[in-house]
């Protein structure tokens, strides 16, 4: 057992420490007491914070001056909640670590004691830098990871993939029915997968805003077992899992293509979602297209949509999509228009936002020759009277 003779002390504003803790919260877990802790330690005269789960971890080297040696792991939720309670009333707090097991926070009127654990009980930092470097733009990097993680599925594809699609580097997430892919800045031919929860943690850790011009340096180890990313004094480390599956077989030269207004389809899908879990696309008459849904318990709904066909032919079949998955795709991009491409009813649909390299793939749940009678009646009334639903 190490004897902790030198106490650590530092003074800071509650809001300053709180901002760092809120980022590190994404790298903690309630599944184990030690994974719910944040490690506070002195590093070269300044305070360093670290949070760790087995698969991924992060650390922040702050600008807070810190005297002494050794550190302490304390419950991040307890420390964060206390700082939230005092941040608007207190401008300065003096913290002291005693014997590596207790953190004291001293105010002008009062004091708090938080019990913790010794630094040596905390998981060791696993990151090791290598010469393999990727430099990514912070804002699209965060957005890509967060969106891809949203399209992954815990029961089947619990990962976000980094690899080449049609010889271009992409981040991709899939649940087996839909896929979202975003351009990646990749200088080395390294394909791998990271756990979707880790992708969310990293995406939130570096969530710098859409207009941010900051870059993140990412280092891969020689065997692709660990990855380190850093922006300023903020660093994450993760353990890679499996290689990216080959999805290039999904690609084809589309036979048909149509331009669709996202806002118009988004409104129609939201209205239909009130009445059912699936939505029917009727493309029999391209000058009068509509989508609809029906459920015996709630009723039915049909909404007109405007499309601009590009080599598209009217289709006799009705394509049935999962409403929630379609809503998730429409919520993943900001462009006003997108192209929907297809080859045949047995191939997936491609959704490509205009003026963007990102794309989405969605398989229809099934193809039908007929739709429920209620929707058919609505569409006939609509076509006969020129109504807009």
C-alpha positions, -999 to 999 in steps of 0.1 A, spaced: 0 0 0 13 34 -10 16 60 18 0 93 7 22 118 25 16 147 1 -19 161 -1 -33 176 -33 -50 210 -31 -64 232 -58 -87 262 -61 -112 267 -89 -146 281 -99 -174 256 -96 -185 263 -132 -150 256 -145 -147 222 -130 -184 214 -138 -179 219 -175 -151 192 -175 -172 168 -154 -202 171 -177 -181 160 -207 -166 131 -188 -200 119 -177 -203 102 -211 -174 79 -201 -189 66 -169 -213 39 -161 -235 29 -131 -228 -8 -138 -198 -8 -114 -187 17 -87 -153 23 -102 -168 30 -136 -190 57 -120 -159 75 -107 -138 104 -120 -101 104 -112 -86 137 -100 -49 138 -100 -19 162 -103 0 162 -136 29 186 -141 14 211 -116 -21 211 -131 -53 192 -124 -60 162 -147 -94 145 -148 -100 110 -161 -130 87 -165 -129 51 -177 -150 22 -188 -134 -10 -200 -139 -3 -237 -132 34 -238 -119 62 -216 -112 99 -217 -90 124 -198 -89 162 -196 -58 182 -186 -72 214 -172 -56 248 -167 -63 246 -129 -31 248 -109 -27 219 -86 -1 212 -58 9 179 -44 10 143 -56 -13 113 -59 -50 115 -67 -84 102 -58 -113 86 -76 -147 100 -65 -183 94 -77 -187 118 -106 -224 122 -101 -220 132 -64 -193 158 -73 -212 171 -103 -245 175 -84 -229 194 -56 -212 218 -80 -245 223 -98 -261 232 -64 -235 259 -56 -224 272 -90 -247 302 -90 -238 313 -54 -201 305 -50 -173 319 -71 -144 298 -56 -139 265 -39 -107 251 -24 -104 213 -28 -80 192 -7 -74 154 -11 -65 137 22 -48 103 23 -61 95 -12 -95 85 1 -114 118 9 -120 149 -11 -127 181 9 -144 211 -6 -141 242 15 -163 272 11 -164 305 31 -193 291 51 -192 254 51 -174 223 38 -182 191 20 -165 157 23 -168 132 -6 -154 96 1 -134 81 -27 -109 54 -37 -72 53 -41 -57 63 -74 -40 29 -79 -74 12 -78 -84 32 -109 -79 15 -144 -46 23 -160 -46 46 -190 -44 23 -220 -37 48 -248 -4 47 -267 2 70 -296 16 58 -329 27 74 -362 -6 67 -380 -25 100 -379 -59 111 -390 -69 147 -387 -106 152 -386 -128 183 -385 -144 184 -350 -180 192 -359 -186 167 -387 -166 141 -368 -189 144 -338 -221 146 -359 -210 115 -379 -204 94 -348 -237 104 -331 -258 99 -362 -242 65 -370 -247 54 -334 -284 62 -337 -287 39 -366 -270 9 -349 -289 -18 -331 -279 -32 -297 -292 -67 -305 -276 -71 -339 -251 -44 -350 -239 -27 -318 -211 -8 -335 -201 22 -356 -179 12 -385 -150 31 -401 -139 19 -436 -140 24 -473 -171 23 -494 -166 25 -531 -129 35 -524 -140 64 -502 -136 65 -464 -169 65 -444 -183 62 -410 -213 39 -411 -240 27 -387 -266 1 -394 -294 -19 -377 -297 -44 -405 -326 -27 -422 -313 9 -425 -278 22 -429 -264 57 -424 -230 67 -439 -210 99 -435 -177 109 -452 -146 103 -430 -112 119 -432 -90 88 -433 -53 89 -443 -46 52 -435 -63 21 -448 -76 10 -414 -111 -5 -412 -126 -13 -378 -157 -10 -357 -162 7 -323 -190 0 -299 -220 23 -305 -221 35 -269 -184 45 -272 -192 63 -305 -220 83 -286 -196 91 -258 -169 104 -281 -194 123 -303 -207 141 -272 -172 146 -258 -162 165 -290 -196 181 -297 -181 215 -307 -211 228 -327 -219 228 -364 -198 259 -371 -167 248 -353 -134 248 -373 -114 228 -347 -96 197 -358 -91 165 -338 -59 144 -342 -65 107 -341 -37 81 -337 -41 44 -344 -19 18 -328 0 -5 -352 -24 -34 -348 -55 -13 -346 -62 -23 -310 -63 12 -295 -71 46 -309 -63 80 -293 -80 112 -303 -71 146 -290 -83 182 -293 -62 206 -272 -59 190 -238 -89 167 -241 -81 131 -251 -101 99 -255 -89 63 -259 -109 34 -271 -103 -3 -279 -114 -13 -314 -135 -44 -319 -143 -60 -352 -135 -51 -388 -161 -32 -409 -184 -56 -428 -182 -53 -466 -213 -33 -477 -201 -26 -512 -223 -54 -524 -253 -32 -517 -243 -7 -543 -257 -6 -578 -263 18 -607 -299 31 -600 -325 25 -627 -349 51 -612 -344 83 -593 -367 109 -579 -361 142 -561 -382 147 -530 -387 177 -507 -376 167 -472 -399 191 -453 -430 179 -472 -422 142 -467 -413 148 -430 -447 164 -423 -465 136 -441 -446 109 -422 -453 125 -389 -490 127 -396 -491 91 -407 -471 80 -376 -502 88 -355 -522 61 -372 -498 32 -377 -462 18 -376 -458 14 -413 -462 37 -443 -472 29 -479 -456 46 -508 -479 48 -539 -459 56 -570 -484 44 -596 -492 80 -608 -461 102 -606 -481 134 -610 -503 124 -580 -481 105 -555 -491 99 -519 -481 80 -488 -505 65 -463 -510 43 -433 -538 23 -418 -545 6 -385 -578 -10 -375 -577 5 -340 -569 41 -349 -580 47 -385 -561 57 -415 -542 87 -431 -531 96 -466 -509 126 -475 -498 139 -509 -462 144 -517 -445 161 -546 -417 143 -565 -396 152 -595 -390 120 -614 -356 114 -631 -359 85 -654 -385 71 -630 -413 49 -642 -447 44 -625 -448 13 -604 -477 -11 -598 -465 -22 -564 -468 -4 -530 -436 -1 -510 -441 -4 -472 -415 12 -449 -411 12 -411 -422 47 -400 -398 51 -371 -368 42 -392 -379 66 -419 -383 94 -394 -349 87 -380 -333 90 -415 -352 123 -422 -340 137 -389 -304 129 -396 -297 155 -423 -304 192 -428 -306 195 -466 -340 206 -480 -341 181 -508 -329 145 -514 -328 120 -541 -343 86 -536 -328 59 -559 -337 23 -567 -330 -5 -591 -359 -29 -584 -383 -39 -557 -358 -65 -544 -330 -39 -539 -327 -13 -511 -336 23 -516 -308 49 -515 -315 83 -499 -289 109 -509 -293 145 -496 -286 170 -524 -251 185 -524 -238 161 -498 -216 130 -498 -235 114 -470 -262 87 -478 -287 64 -462 -299 29 -473 -333 16 -464 -349 -18 -472 -387 -18 -476 -404 -40 -451 -423 -57 -479 -439 -49 -513 -476 -52 -518 -499 -53 -549 -527 -36 -529 -530 -13 -499 -557 -13 -472 -591 -4 -485 -594 27 -463 -562 42 -478 -573 33 -513 -607 50 -508 -589 82 -494 -565 82 -524 -594 79 -549 -613 107 -533 -581 128 -533 -574 121 -570 -610 127 -581 -613 160 -562 -577 173 -563 -576 174 -525 -544 178 -505 -541 157 -473 
